[in-house]
């Protein structure tokens, strides 16, 4: 097994990618269709192999058949899926819009519709 700053494994019906980051090792777990299922940071002083072992242990994947795969190939496939997901959302007119705080408060009936703020009342009194 070649050891560098990146590692990818096929484990059962999942794929795990791992790379060195400032905090330790960043990992991502993908399903058979290359969609992201989980991810995180292994912030333990160890090697990339040791960090992969921790992820395999934490996600109960020891009983699954596993083999090392090419990191770049996995990265390309997962990137394509994410891009495809974004394109589908854009074609469908789906956008993510955050409601304003005022609208959120109005929706939860914390701020009455016709209630004036004290600063607007002061301006009208002058």
Number of C-alpha atoms within 10 A of each C-alpha: 8 6 9 11 11 18 22 23 19 21 19 15 13 19 25 25 23 25 19 18 13 8 11 17 22 20 22 18 22 19 16 11 12 19 19 18 12 12 15 12 18 21 13 12 11 13 15 21 15 13 23 23 14 15 21 16 11 10 11 10 16 13 9 13 10 15 12 15 17 13 16 13 11 19 13 11 13 19 15 14 15 14 11 12 12 14 13 12 13 11 9 9 9 11 10 7 6 7 9 9 9 11 13 13 13 13 12 10 10 11 14 11 10 6 8 11 8 8 8 9 11 10 8 7 6 5
